[in-house]
């Protein structure tokens, strides 16, 4: 997954390319002379002959239709499939998608899933049991302290995915900056109040513009 700042920078370049132009006639400047007067001084200003650059041919541009169409197609690809929803929003607005005045509910739903993402890991556990011990010549020992018989196996368990959650907060922050969306702001506030990872709560607080003191006090009393 490319860093958000890289994707946004490239998307901004593509937005500029939507109005790209190409030069079909270069501008030409030639050296010439300018005569300012007959005497060496005129009202305190020097006079005489001076070299001067003169534009003899203007620059002429026209629309670079190939570059514009290529940018449009690439922006559409970002809008349709980028893993960063803030980049999708930026691309969609560049393409003139007015429907983005209200963020799609699907985007909001997916972002909320990401800020609560978990990952499955395998962990070795001892699934053994206590058993009576057979001793040669004495049969099974049936005392009060049977021996533990280990049985090491791997079991899956879920834990919060810190990396995905922090990236979701970054996406939230940029999307809020671009859209000033109330639903996005509420999702960040929810993460700030309820996410079980302190690092995610702190990142959410910073995204909301809260001071470090306010965030520290919130963490102090968080349950």
VEXGU-505933 format. One record per residue: residue number from 1; z, x, y of N, C-alpha, C, CB in turn. Coordinates in Angstrom, 3 decimals. Atoms other than C-alpha are relative to their C-alpha. Glycine has a CB too. Example, Ala and Ser with C-alpha at 12.3 -4.5 7.8 and 13.67 -1.06 7.14 Angstrom:
! VEXGU-505933
REC    i      n_c3      n_c1      n_c2     ca_c3     ca_c1     ca_c2      c_c3      c_c1      c_c2     cb_c3     cb_c1     cb_c2
REC    1     0.000     0.890    -1.190     7.800    12.300    -4.500     0.000     0.900     1.200     1.246    -0.992     0.027
REC    2    -0.060    -0.820    -1.190     7.140    13.670    -1.060     0.730    -0.770     1.090    -1.415     0.414     0.462
! end
This chain:
! VEXGU-505933
REC    i      n_c3      n_c1      n_c2     ca_c3     ca_c1     ca_c2      c_c3      c_c1      c_c2     cb_c3     cb_c1     cb_c2
REC    1     0.000     0.857    -1.198     0.000     0.000     0.000     0.000     0.889     1.243     1.242    -0.968     0.009
REC    2     0.094    -0.819    -1.204    -1.142     1.596     3.255     1.113    -0.352     0.992    -1.376    -0.181     0.658
REC    3    -1.009     0.299    -1.035     1.457     1.950     6.037    -0.523    -1.015     1.014     0.419     1.292     0.727
REC    4     0.390     1.060    -0.923     1.441    -0.968     8.457    -0.665     0.557     1.253     1.211    -0.831     0.385
REC    5     0.556    -0.528    -1.242     0.780     1.204    11.512    -1.438     0.494    -0.172     0.872     1.129     0.517
REC    6     1.374    -0.464     0.283    -2.346     2.668     9.860    -0.957    -1.191    -0.040    -0.057     0.783    -1.351
REC    7     0.845     1.192     0.120    -3.727    -0.772     9.024    -0.229    -0.647     1.364     0.636    -1.014    -0.965
REC    8     0.132     0.623    -1.318    -3.030    -2.142    12.503    -0.873     0.833     0.934     1.375    -0.206     0.624
REC    9     0.827    -0.867    -0.848    -4.603     0.881    14.196    -1.479    -0.163    -0.362     0.432     1.485    -0.147
REC   10     1.396     0.181     0.417    -7.763     0.483    12.121    -0.519    -1.380     0.396    -0.135     0.196    -1.520
REC   11     0.405     1.360    -0.365    -7.826    -3.252    12.786    -0.290    -0.101     1.503     1.095    -1.011    -0.399
REC   12     0.240    -0.031    -1.441    -7.555    -2.618    16.530    -1.344     0.666     0.310     1.143     0.743     0.721
REC   13     1.302    -0.657    -0.184   -10.535    -0.230    16.303    -1.143    -0.955    -0.350    -0.090     1.279    -0.868
REC   14     1.026     0.964     0.409   -12.516    -2.918    14.495    -0.159    -1.088     1.066     0.362    -0.634    -1.368
REC   15     0.080     1.005    -1.065   -11.637    -5.439    17.211    -0.846     0.509     1.163     1.409    -0.375     0.495
REC   16     0.800    -0.589    -1.077   -13.101    -3.082    19.812    -1.482     0.063    -0.371     0.513     1.404     0.335
REC   17     1.394    -0.117     0.448   -16.222    -2.630    17.706    -0.748    -1.334     0.057    -0.044     0.547    -1.420
REC   18     0.674     1.291    -0.123   -16.915    -6.366    18.011    -0.822    -0.094     1.288     1.025    -1.130    -0.045
REC   19     0.770    -0.026    -1.250   -18.192    -5.583    21.502    -0.705     1.349     0.185     0.923    -0.284     1.205
REC   20     0.609    -1.327    -0.052   -19.817    -2.243    20.640    -1.387    -0.036     0.649    -0.099     0.585    -1.408
REC   21     1.313    -0.180    -0.617   -22.809    -1.041    22.632    -0.537     1.377    -0.366     0.078    -0.170     1.546
REC   22     0.609    -1.304     0.233   -25.267     1.783    22.100    -0.893     0.355     1.185    -0.813     0.006    -1.326
REC   23     0.787    -0.497    -1.121   -27.046     3.909    24.679    -1.453     0.138    -0.427     0.553     1.353     0.511
REC   24     1.436    -0.129     0.311   -30.847     3.532    24.685    -0.713     0.865     1.044    -0.666    -1.397    -0.071
REC   25     0.538    -0.946    -0.990   -31.413     5.607    27.810     1.151     0.793     0.588    -0.794    -0.740     1.126
REC   26    -1.062    -0.858    -0.494   -29.270     8.566    28.730    -0.043     0.110     1.524    -0.105     1.382    -0.633
REC   27    -0.116    -0.241    -1.424   -28.024     9.069    32.241    -0.371     1.456     0.290     1.434    -0.323     0.501
REC   28     0.426    -1.358    -0.361   -29.604    12.114    33.955     0.415     0.306     1.439    -1.541     0.161    -0.169
REC   29    -0.380    -0.494    -1.324   -28.181    14.053    36.881    -0.715     1.327     0.254     1.553     0.171     0.116
REC   30     0.679    -1.243    -0.360   -30.114    16.807    38.694     0.627     0.575     1.265    -1.520    -0.237     0.202
REC   31    -0.543    -0.667    -1.173   -29.045    19.380    41.256    -0.956    -0.126     1.176     0.283     1.473    -0.301
REC   32     0.800     0.094    -1.200   -30.254    18.864    44.820     0.771     0.578     1.165    -0.404    -1.448     0.280
REC   33    -0.663    -0.503    -1.199   -29.335    19.750    48.393     0.270    -1.139     0.957    -0.845     1.083     0.683
REC   34    -0.316     0.981    -1.023   -27.656    17.774    51.107     0.234     0.745     1.316     1.250    -0.856    -0.402
REC   35    -0.145    -0.625    -1.314   -27.977    18.733    54.789     0.909    -0.886     0.835    -1.392     0.208     0.701
REC   36    -0.983     0.780    -0.736   -24.966    17.621    56.800    -0.105     0.172     1.513     1.378     0.377    -0.450
REC   37     0.106    -0.198    -1.459   -25.862    19.021    60.253    -0.551     1.372     0.344     1.365    -0.181     0.663
REC   38     0.598    -1.272    -0.405   -27.209    21.936    62.359     1.018     1.071     0.296    -0.857    -0.199     1.198
REC   39    -0.994    -0.995    -0.356   -23.971    23.580    63.354     0.956     0.220    -1.162     0.767    -0.425     1.258
REC   40    -0.906    -0.331     1.097   -21.317    25.129    61.224     1.207    -0.928    -0.070     0.469     1.425     0.137
REC   41    -1.133     0.924     0.006   -18.659    22.624    62.295    -0.379    -1.273     0.758     1.260     0.662     0.631
REC   42     0.295     1.273    -0.648   -18.853    18.966    63.207     1.245    -0.867    -0.088    -1.233    -0.710    -0.657
REC   43    -1.252     0.758    -0.037   -15.670    17.194    64.309     1.016     0.521    -1.019    -0.277    -1.478    -0.258
REC   44    -0.985    -0.614     0.883   -13.615    19.621    62.353    -0.433     0.116    -1.436     1.248    -0.760     0.052
REC   45     0.483    -0.057     1.378   -15.725    19.296    59.166    -1.167     0.981    -0.070    -0.430    -1.415    -0.507
REC   46     1.115    -0.948     0.121   -18.085    22.048    57.935    -1.322    -0.735    -0.202     0.245     0.975    -1.168
REC   47     1.331     0.577     0.167   -21.807    21.296    58.092    -0.948     1.047    -0.524    -0.522    -0.581     1.319
REC   48     0.995    -0.921     0.535   -24.940    22.847    56.679    -0.590    -0.544    -1.280     0.612     1.376    -0.244
REC   49     0.616     0.409     1.258   -26.685    22.789    53.314     0.992     0.159    -1.144    -1.276     0.819    -0.274
REC   50    -0.898    -0.025     1.155   -24.739    21.946    50.160    -0.755    -0.483    -1.224     1.262    -0.874     0.247
REC   51     0.575     0.492     1.251   -25.722    21.573    46.543     0.655    -1.336    -0.341     0.194     1.034    -1.162
REC   52    -0.509     1.326     0.327   -25.343    17.994    45.343    -0.679    -0.513    -1.259    -0.218    -0.979     1.172
REC   53     0.580     0.596     1.212   -25.803    16.313    41.948    -0.528    -1.384     0.332     1.049    -0.075    -1.153
REC   54     0.649     1.280    -0.273   -28.198    13.388    42.135    -0.391    -0.647    -1.325    -1.248     0.186     0.917
REC   55     0.386     0.707     1.219   -28.576    10.754    39.418    -1.444    -0.452     0.120     0.932    -1.211    -0.265
REC   56     1.427     0.325    -0.049   -32.282    10.527    38.721    -0.391    -1.033    -1.062    -0.831     1.269    -0.182
REC   57     0.308     1.008     1.021   -32.059     8.238    35.696     1.291    -0.682    -0.419    -0.713     0.640    -1.235
REC   58    -1.235     0.708     0.370   -29.438     5.533    35.041     0.146    -0.135    -1.513     0.027    -1.388     0.646
REC   59    -0.266     0.251     1.416   -27.781     4.951    31.689    -0.263    -1.479    -0.293     1.472     0.394    -0.379
REC   60     0.286     1.373     0.409   -28.978     1.847    29.873     0.574    -0.212    -1.404    -1.544    -0.295     0.032
REC   61    -0.607     0.322     1.289   -27.051     0.208    27.015    -0.472    -1.361    -0.481     1.531     0.029     0.097
REC   62     0.244     1.314     0.579   -27.612    -2.671    24.660     1.006    -0.223    -1.121    -1.465    -0.127    -0.525
REC   63    -0.952     0.317     1.057   -25.509    -4.452    22.051    -0.341     0.758    -1.286     0.021    -1.514    -0.264
REC   64     0.177    -0.657     1.296   -25.001    -2.473    18.857     0.275    -1.058    -1.074     0.963     1.264    -0.159
REC   65    -0.171     1.139     0.908   -25.573    -5.438    16.552     0.442     0.427    -1.393    -1.292    -0.784    -0.098
REC   66    -0.383    -0.464     1.331   -25.226    -3.403    13.366     1.489     0.330    -0.070    -0.825     1.225    -0.389
REC   67    -1.420    -0.365    -0.035   -21.828    -2.004    14.345     0.866    -1.240     0.173     0.277     1.003     1.135
REC   68    -0.764     1.224    -0.225   -20.644    -5.403    15.552     0.102    -0.824    -1.289    -0.648    -0.837     1.119
REC   69    -0.007     0.779     1.237   -21.644    -7.127    12.309     0.867     0.670    -1.063    -1.431    -0.184    -0.524
REC   70    -0.828    -0.736     0.955   -20.010    -4.389    10.223     1.483    -0.204     0.311    -0.351     1.503     0.023
REC   71    -1.385     0.220    -0.400   -16.779    -4.772    12.218     0.451    -1.411    -0.342     0.170     0.256     1.493
REC   72    -0.330     1.393     0.293   -16.879    -8.542    11.804     0.277    -0.192    -1.496    -1.144    -0.927     0.454
REC   73    -0.185     0.122     1.446   -17.246    -8.250     8.029     1.292     0.663    -0.460    -1.185     0.611    -0.735
REC   74    -1.216    -0.704     0.387   -14.426    -5.707     7.760     1.243    -0.750     0.468    -0.005     1.418     0.569
REC   75    -1.118     0.814    -0.483   -12.134    -7.853     9.904     0.216    -1.223    -0.886    -0.247    -0.439     1.448
REC   76    -0.112     1.148     0.896   -12.882   -10.805     7.649     0.676     0.408    -1.300    -1.385    -0.606    -0.284
REC   77    -0.631    -0.492     1.229   -11.899    -8.701     4.649     1.514     0.186     0.217    -0.656     1.342    -0.450
REC   78    -1.427    -0.169    -0.315    -8.585    -7.779     6.325     0.684    -1.367     0.059     0.184     0.758     1.352
REC   79    -0.563     1.346    -0.156    -7.983   -11.438     7.195     0.190    -0.698    -1.344    -0.900    -0.847     0.896
REC   80    -0.048     0.684     1.300    -8.687   -12.602     3.651     0.960     0.645    -0.990    -1.375    -0.038    -0.604
REC   81    -0.673    -0.643     1.129    -6.863    -9.989     1.611     1.009     1.096     0.325    -1.005     0.564    -0.869
REC   82    -0.963    -1.064    -0.298    -4.633    -7.536     3.495     1.378    -0.354    -0.549     0.080     0.248     1.518
REC   83    -1.361     0.215     0.488    -1.184    -7.086     1.983     0.987    -0.188     1.153     0.438     1.173    -0.874
REC   84    -0.832     0.170    -1.189     0.205    -7.099     5.535    -0.427    -1.271     0.732    -0.103     1.242     0.938
REC   85     0.369     1.255    -0.646     0.299   -10.597     7.014    -0.166     0.155     1.514     1.045    -1.061    -0.296
REC   86     0.200    -0.243    -1.432     0.619    -9.244    10.560    -1.404     0.533     0.263     1.053     0.991     0.535
REC   87     1.383    -0.485    -0.133    -2.697    -7.407    10.037    -0.976    -1.160    -0.191    -0.293     1.131    -1.032
REC   88     0.846     1.186     0.196    -4.219   -10.648     8.735    -0.046    -0.832     1.284     0.527    -0.862    -1.184
REC   89    -0.067     0.788    -1.231    -3.025   -12.443    11.848    -0.821     0.662     1.103     1.464    -0.174     0.453
REC   90     0.722    -0.737    -1.038    -4.401    -9.745    14.153    -1.511    -0.128    -0.216     0.422     1.492     0.005
REC   91     1.432     0.100     0.308    -7.785    -9.801    12.381    -0.513    -1.414     0.245    -0.268     0.410    -1.457
REC   92     0.423     1.389    -0.188    -7.933   -13.599    12.406    -0.157    -0.365     1.463     0.988    -0.936    -0.647
REC   93     0.109     0.281    -1.426    -7.273   -13.791    16.132    -1.201     0.730     0.612     1.295     0.404     0.722
REC   94     1.169    -0.740    -0.487    -9.902   -11.113    16.757    -1.296    -0.728    -0.343    -0.021     1.416    -0.592
REC   95     1.184     0.760     0.438   -12.365   -13.279    14.840    -0.060    -1.384     0.652     0.002    -0.149    -1.530
REC   96     0.006     1.280    -0.710   -11.399   -16.280    16.967     0.458    -1.177    -0.827    -1.354    -0.278     0.504
REC   97    -0.503     1.090     0.838    -9.600   -18.287    14.281     1.132    -0.717     0.732     0.490     0.537    -1.380
REC   98    -0.990     0.734    -0.795    -7.788   -20.862    16.405     1.046    -0.686    -0.858    -0.688    -1.024     0.865
REC   99    -0.979     0.638     0.884    -6.032   -22.316    13.366     1.277     0.823    -0.073    -0.586    -0.192    -1.408
REC  100    -1.171    -0.860     0.088    -3.650   -19.364    13.588     1.009    -0.244     1.115    -0.427     1.433     0.019
REC  101    -1.024     0.384    -0.976    -1.874   -20.996    16.520     1.291    -0.364    -0.734    -0.487    -1.194     0.878
REC  102    -1.138     0.264     0.883     0.391   -22.204    13.702    -0.212     0.796    -1.281     0.154    -1.539    -0.305
REC  103     0.167    -0.851     1.177     0.980   -19.724    10.891    -0.094    -0.842    -1.270     1.165     0.997    -0.111
REC  104     0.119     0.748     1.264    -0.145   -20.943     7.446     1.311    -0.010    -0.774    -1.107     0.599    -0.872
REC  105    -1.240     0.116     0.771     2.739   -22.220     5.339     0.021     0.961    -1.184     0.179    -1.432    -0.494
REC  106     0.077    -0.922     1.135     1.497   -20.072     2.447     0.475     1.392     0.413    -1.443     0.068    -0.551
REC  107    -0.442    -1.310    -0.484     2.025   -16.941     4.537     1.517     0.043     0.125    -0.653     0.325     1.354
REC  108    -1.445     0.046    -0.192     5.556   -17.980     5.437     0.730     0.019    -1.341     0.392    -1.249     0.799
REC  109    -0.601     0.054     1.328     6.346   -18.750     1.810    -0.044     1.361    -0.686    -0.709    -1.041    -0.858
REC  110     0.145    -1.305     0.645     5.002   -15.409     0.570     0.887     1.045     0.656    -1.454     0.454     0.043
REC  111    -0.857    -0.953    -0.698     6.858   -13.462     3.244     1.471    -0.191    -0.380    -0.175    -0.142     1.514
REC  112    -1.387     0.260     0.388    10.122   -15.165     2.316     0.267     0.520    -1.414     0.313    -1.511     0.084
REC  113    -0.153    -0.543     1.358     9.545   -14.224    -1.333     0.176     1.513     0.050    -1.222    -0.366    -0.878
REC  114    -0.058    -1.458    -0.073     9.001   -10.597    -0.338     1.336     0.498     0.537    -1.124     0.519     0.869
REC  115    -1.262    -0.464    -0.575    12.156   -10.355     1.743     1.164    -0.239    -0.960     0.267    -0.702     1.338
REC  116    -1.002     0.210     1.057    14.055   -11.527    -1.369    -0.484     0.559    -1.339     0.322    -1.501    -0.143
REC  117     0.634    -0.516     1.219    11.996    -9.519    -3.882     1.000     0.741    -0.897    -1.158     0.933     0.367
REC  118    -0.778    -0.754     0.986    13.540    -8.141    -7.063    -0.962     0.782    -0.887     0.901    -0.949    -0.857
REC  119     0.794    -0.742     0.968    12.313    -5.637    -9.609     0.772     0.074    -1.311    -0.344     1.424     0.527
REC  120    -0.607    -0.029     1.328    12.945    -5.514   -13.334     0.034     1.427    -0.523    -0.768    -0.914    -0.975
REC  121    -0.183    -1.336     0.560    14.338    -2.303   -14.818     0.559    -0.120    -1.411     0.939     0.854     0.893
REC  122    -0.561    -0.050     1.346    15.248    -1.328   -18.344     1.220     0.918     0.015    -1.062     0.493    -1.038
REC  123    -1.241    -0.761     0.003    18.766    -0.112   -18.974     0.557     0.056    -1.419     1.034    -0.623     0.973
REC  124    -0.601    -0.140     1.323    20.394     1.272   -22.071     1.405    -0.605    -0.005     0.049     1.489    -0.422
REC  125    -1.331     0.593     0.151    23.376    -0.767   -23.219     0.438     0.146    -1.454     0.003    -1.505     0.436
REC  126    -0.552    -0.102     1.351    25.638    -0.490   -26.195     0.310    -1.413    -0.500     1.290     0.905    -0.024
REC  127    -0.151     1.358     0.537    25.266    -3.724   -28.125     0.715     0.052    -1.363    -1.396    -0.696    -0.139
REC  128    -0.678    -0.179     1.282    27.593    -2.574   -30.889     1.080    -1.038    -0.267     0.604     1.364    -0.061
REC  129    -1.060     0.945     0.375    30.520    -4.290   -32.554     1.101     0.739    -0.749    -0.566    -1.158    -0.870
REC  130    -1.098    -0.555     0.783    33.866    -3.624   -34.161    -0.172    -0.414    -1.460     1.379    -0.474     0.554
REC  131     0.123     0.320     1.423    33.882    -3.421   -37.921     1.062     0.756    -0.790    -1.420     0.346    -0.523
REC  132    -0.912    -0.713     0.904    36.193    -2.526   -40.738    -0.733     1.202    -0.571     0.519    -0.935    -1.148
REC  133     0.609    -1.256     0.426    35.566     1.002   -41.977     0.259     0.204    -1.489     0.554     1.197     0.825
REC  134    -0.131    -0.278     1.427    34.881     1.786   -45.607     0.390     1.459    -0.174    -1.321    -0.320    -0.765
REC  135    -0.429    -1.362     0.259    36.762     4.860   -46.752    -0.054     0.254    -1.501     1.426     0.252     0.558
REC  136     0.160    -0.348     1.403    35.943     6.605   -49.992     1.356     0.029    -0.705    -0.704     1.356    -0.139
REC  137    -1.214     0.030     0.803    38.593     5.883   -52.574     1.025    -1.012     0.463     0.618     1.336    -0.008
REC  138    -0.979     0.955    -0.513    40.372     3.353   -50.373    -0.616    -1.353     0.327     0.668     0.559     1.229
REC  139     0.671     1.252    -0.314    37.722     0.680   -49.892    -0.038    -0.225     1.509     0.698    -1.173    -0.697
REC  140     0.031     0.336    -1.432    37.571    -1.103   -46.545     1.382     0.073     0.613    -0.583    -1.395     0.212
REC  141    -1.254    -0.088    -0.702    40.237    -0.362   -44.057     0.180    -1.266     0.839     0.054     1.276     0.879
REC  142    -0.191     1.280    -0.673    41.625    -3.604   -42.812     1.151     0.003     0.962     0.205    -1.073    -0.997
REC  143    -1.109    -0.100    -0.926    44.112    -2.337   -40.273    -0.258    -0.754     1.294     0.287     1.440     0.298
REC  144     0.088     0.746    -1.243    44.631    -3.626   -36.774    -0.978     0.618     1.000     1.361    -0.101     0.622
REC  145     0.912    -0.668    -0.933    42.199    -1.166   -35.113    -1.314     0.359    -0.684     0.653     1.264     0.579
REC  146     1.292    -0.296     0.620    38.744    -1.506   -36.618    -0.835     0.918     0.895    -0.768    -1.304    -0.287
REC  147     0.806    -0.990    -0.714    36.175     1.098   -35.602    -1.188    -0.666     0.695    -0.494     1.091    -0.969
REC  148     1.170     0.492    -0.734    33.498     0.454   -32.970    -1.263     0.613    -0.582     0.114     0.326     1.511
REC  149     1.288    -0.458     0.535    30.003     0.678   -34.430    -1.044    -0.147     1.098    -0.414    -0.811    -1.287
REC  150     0.936     0.098    -1.128    27.552     1.533   -31.595    -1.394    -0.457    -0.433    -0.104     1.343     0.705
REC  151     1.399     0.406     0.223    24.062     0.034   -31.318    -0.698     0.047     1.376    -0.098    -1.469    -0.668
REC  152     0.605    -0.205    -1.321    22.189     1.421   -28.275    -1.385    -0.651     0.044    -0.101     1.520     0.332
REC  153     1.292     0.674    -0.181    19.348    -0.831   -27.097    -0.334    -0.025     1.493     0.029    -1.458    -0.591
REC  154     0.412     0.154    -1.394    17.346    -1.315   -23.909    -0.112    -1.473     0.348    -1.339     0.717     0.259
REC  155     0.076     1.387    -0.452    17.737    -4.536   -21.972    -0.531    -0.035     1.435     1.395    -0.692    -0.091
REC  156     0.492     0.112    -1.372    15.887    -5.696   -18.860     1.065    -0.595     0.921    -1.270    -0.859     0.041
REC  157    -0.873     0.617    -0.995    17.828    -6.458   -15.701    -0.697     0.067     1.358     1.399     0.709     0.047
REC  158     0.619     0.083    -1.324    16.818    -7.427   -12.177     0.938     0.553     1.059    -0.381    -1.451     0.334
REC  159    -0.775    -0.459    -1.144    17.922    -5.740    -8.994    -0.863    -0.168     1.254     0.460     1.494    -0.184
REC  160     0.782     0.159    -1.230    16.887    -6.179    -5.328    -0.963     1.162     0.201     0.928    -0.121     1.210
REC  161     1.013    -1.029    -0.261    13.684    -4.303    -4.468     0.074     0.373     1.482    -1.447    -0.504    -0.389
REC  162    -0.247    -0.397    -1.393    14.751    -2.492    -1.299    -1.304     0.332     0.728     0.945     1.210     0.048
REC  163     1.242    -0.429    -0.660    11.321    -0.996    -0.550    -0.844    -1.189     0.436    -0.815     0.898    -0.932
REC  164     0.807     1.180    -0.316     9.467    -4.318    -0.701     0.674    -0.819     1.098    -0.218    -0.867    -1.264
REC  165    -0.725     0.811    -0.984    12.173    -6.079     1.332    -0.082     0.621     1.410     1.479    -0.153    -0.427
REC  166     0.089    -0.663    -1.303    12.151    -3.476     4.131    -1.411    -0.135     0.573     0.388     1.490    -0.122
REC  167     1.386     0.169    -0.459     8.343    -3.653     4.313    -0.233    -1.433     0.486    -0.996     0.348    -1.137
REC  168     0.131     1.401    -0.438     8.611    -7.435     4.573     0.603    -0.184     1.388     0.686    -0.956    -1.008
REC  169    -0.610     0.085    -1.330    10.948    -7.044     7.560    -0.919     0.635     1.046     1.389     0.692     0.009
REC  170     0.965    -0.632    -0.918     8.442    -4.649     9.186    -1.143    -0.955     0.318    -0.559     1.307    -0.609
REC  171     1.081     0.966    -0.169     5.746    -7.266     8.628     0.456    -1.168     0.879    -0.480    -0.517    -1.372
REC  172    -0.601     1.053    -0.829     8.020    -9.977    10.066    -0.003     0.410     1.473     1.445    -0.304    -0.466
REC  173    -0.170    -0.477    -1.375     8.695    -7.868    13.163    -1.331     0.025     0.750     0.628     1.399     0.001
REC  174     1.297    -0.098    -0.664     5.040    -7.194    13.941    -0.639    -1.375     0.167    -0.934     0.921    -0.791
REC  175     0.553     1.346    -0.079     4.025   -10.769    13.203     0.674    -0.798     1.114     0.158    -0.723    -1.343
REC  176    -0.727     0.670    -1.086     6.723   -12.023    15.562    -0.507     0.496     1.356     1.530     0.248    -0.127
REC  177     0.507    -0.564    -1.255     5.471    -9.657    18.287    -1.368    -0.557     0.350    -0.070     1.519    -0.090
REC  178     1.372     0.465    -0.240     1.883   -10.832    17.867    -0.077    -1.503     0.259    -0.878     0.351    -1.185
REC  179     0.151     1.460    -0.025     2.483   -14.558    17.446     1.099    -0.744     0.742    -0.059    -0.508    -1.388
REC  180    -1.175     0.674    -0.576     5.924   -15.308    18.927     0.295    -1.303    -0.748    -0.222    -0.289     1.507
REC  181    -0.153     1.183     0.851     6.220   -17.733    16.004     1.477    -0.327    -0.239    -0.714     0.216    -1.343
REC  182    -1.379     0.437     0.244     9.461   -19.737    15.807     0.363     0.040    -1.487     0.202    -1.413     0.540
REC  183    -0.348    -0.087     1.423     9.289   -20.063    11.970     0.244     1.432    -0.474    -1.097    -0.619    -0.829
REC  184    -0.209    -1.391     0.374     8.965   -16.277    11.643     1.362     0.486     0.503    -1.131     0.886     0.560
REC  185    -1.287    -0.405    -0.557    11.947   -15.752    13.923     1.149    -0.562    -0.830     0.122    -0.460     1.457
REC  186    -1.049     0.612     0.822    14.003   -18.163    11.807     0.118     0.702    -1.347    -0.284    -1.494    -0.209
REC  187    -0.041    -0.722     1.269    13.040   -16.294     8.624     0.713     1.341     0.163    -1.422     0.216    -0.542
REC  188    -0.686    -1.267    -0.249    14.212   -13.009    10.164     1.505    -0.243     0.163    -0.580     0.698     1.264
REC  189    -1.421     0.329    -0.183    17.485   -14.647    11.223     0.657    -0.298    -1.353     0.160    -1.217     0.958
REC  190    -0.533     0.324     1.321    17.946   -15.948     7.688     0.259     1.273    -0.799    -0.969    -0.920    -0.761
REC  191    -0.176    -1.286     0.688    17.438   -12.443     6.274     1.197     0.751     0.576    -1.279     0.865     0.118
REC  192    -1.119    -0.672    -0.671    19.926   -11.103     8.820     1.338    -0.571    -0.458    -0.131    -0.132     1.524
REC  193    -1.262     0.652     0.379    22.562   -13.633     7.793     0.304     0.112    -1.485    -0.036    -1.457     0.389
REC  194    -0.268     0.263     1.408    22.105   -13.873     4.049    -0.487     1.046    -0.999    -0.596    -1.269    -0.349
REC  195     0.525    -0.937     1.002    20.208   -10.978     2.463     1.127     0.847    -0.570    -1.090     0.906     0.614
REC  196    -1.114    -0.716     0.621    22.397    -9.191    -0.059    -0.032     1.505     0.239     0.006    -0.263    -1.473
REC  197     0.073    -1.429    -0.286    21.173    -5.714     0.966     0.339     0.273     1.467    -1.401     0.545    -0.336
REC  198    -0.414    -0.325    -1.369    22.909    -4.251     4.026    -1.147     0.632     0.787     1.211     0.947    -0.017
REC  199     1.111    -0.661    -0.695    19.839    -2.123     4.851    -1.022    -1.016     0.501    -0.682     1.013    -0.927
REC  200     0.934     1.055    -0.403    17.676    -5.255     4.991     0.590    -0.807     1.154    -0.329    -0.930    -1.195
REC  201    -0.644     0.743    -1.097    20.191    -7.102     7.162    -0.068     0.799     1.306     1.480    -0.320    -0.354
REC  202     0.057    -0.833    -1.213    20.329    -4.170     9.587    -1.418     0.051     0.573     0.492     1.431    -0.307
REC  203     1.397    -0.025    -0.460    16.518    -3.952     9.735    -0.374    -1.322     0.659    -0.955     0.294    -1.176
REC  204     0.275     1.324    -0.581    16.352    -7.699    10.409     0.638    -0.118     1.379     0.522    -1.125    -0.927
REC  205    -0.681     0.050    -1.291    18.907    -7.381    13.207    -0.748     0.790     1.064     1.417     0.530    -0.135
REC  206     0.773    -0.819    -0.941    16.903    -4.591    14.852    -1.286    -0.717     0.396    -0.326     1.380    -0.616
REC  207     1.233     0.736    -0.292    13.746    -6.714    14.573     0.234    -1.114     1.010    -0.583    -0.581    -1.280
REC  208    -0.347     1.064    -0.934    15.531    -9.441    16.499     0.466     0.527     1.354     1.072    -0.870    -0.597
REC  209    -0.412    -0.596    -1.262    16.493    -6.989    19.227     1.501     0.056     0.194    -0.604    -0.750     1.120
REC  210    -1.455    -0.034    -0.114    20.199    -7.074    18.444     0.479     1.433     0.199     0.658    -0.618    -1.247
REC  211    -0.577    -1.325    -0.234    22.367    -4.165    19.582     0.642     0.515    -1.284     1.041    -0.044     1.149
REC  212    -0.649    -0.589     1.171    23.835    -1.738    17.049     1.442    -0.473    -0.120    -0.048     1.530     0.075
REC  213    -1.377     0.505     0.038    27.320    -2.956    18.035     0.043    -1.384    -0.632     0.605    -0.045     1.416
REC  214     0.035     1.356     0.562    26.402    -6.552    17.253    -0.270     0.053    -1.497    -1.073    -0.856     0.705
REC  215     0.328    -0.113     1.424    24.895    -5.524    13.924     1.193     0.543    -0.770    -1.232     0.907    -0.211
REC  216    -1.166    -0.585     0.671    27.945    -3.407    13.061     1.100    -1.045    -0.193     0.541     1.197     0.807
REC  217    -1.026     1.043     0.105    30.328    -6.277    13.788    -0.396    -1.041    -1.052     0.222    -0.683     1.373
REC  218     0.490     0.955     1.003    28.150    -8.621    11.717     0.224     0.544    -1.407    -1.501    -0.305     0.221
REC  219    -0.179    -0.609     1.315    28.288    -6.178     8.787     1.477     0.064    -0.381    -0.610     1.403    -0.024
REC  220    -1.441    -0.116     0.232    32.039    -5.809     9.176     0.549    -1.283    -0.627     0.738     0.307     1.321
REC  221    -0.519     1.280     0.489    32.573    -9.508     8.489    -0.933    -0.687    -0.998     0.252    -0.924     1.164
REC  222     0.944     0.621     0.936    29.641   -10.097     6.131     0.628    -0.081    -1.386    -1.333     0.795    -0.054
REC  223    -0.508     0.205     1.359    30.556   -11.529     2.749    -1.151    -0.185    -0.952     0.944    -1.210    -0.064
! end
